[in-house]
Amino acid sequence: MSETMIANTQDIERINEMLKELSPETIASIVAFIAYQADRERRHKIFVEETLAAEQEPMLTFNSAQEAFDAIFSEV
């Protein structure tokens, strides 16, 4: 078992022990906070993946702003 997994298991055990001391209202707040943090992590992971993928795409270059606008409007 890796050190990270052991640390996570120990942390989870500590959290479980602490949860026994908390009120249902406090636990509900903790659940909401964890859900919020998990969503942020998920969104960040998607952002990083999309950014890395976009960096692999070929870049378009234009000789002028007018050329760029012409290309945009020709697609519309």
Secondary structure, DSSP 8 states (H G I E B T S, - for coil): --HHHHHHHHHHHHHHHHHTTS-HHHHHHHHHHHHHHHHHHHHHHHHHHHHHHHHHS-----SSHHHHHHHHHHH-
